[in-house]
């Protein structure tokens, strides 16, 4: 998880949230197996209801952009930039002031946070595009011309 959901969790969660996250799976996962358990990998899960609560979903829209809209927007670069933080704090003040126009429908959020178009995602000069990532990985010595395989059985042979 990251982006808008993590930002909201940090803003509205308990002061111990960061330390709790760094400590690993919660007692619910470890004791009761509630969460995501995959073999030896255990993790707390975030349900659709948790996400709806974090972004403030109502019958007419939401207080915050849905995470898929945020993650696919041309603004999101994989980390919270200073501009993102400024927008977040400004929007928080707007909501806190009681502005009934601050919440938006999913369509309005999509318009506000325009997604990276297919044409722009192939442009290596666009920070955050797939082409930019491929070029950066290449500069770091990684091969991006090979499609990864997750068939670990045949990889061991």
Secondary structure, 3 states (H helix, E strand, C coil): CCHHHHHHHHHHCCCCHHHHHHHCCCHHHHHHCCCEEECCEEECCCCHHHHHHHHCEECCEECCCCHHHHHCECCCCCCCCHHHHHHHHHHHHHHHCCCCCCCECHHHHHHHCCECCHHHHCCCCCCCCHHHHHHHHHHCCCCCCCCCCCCHHHHCC
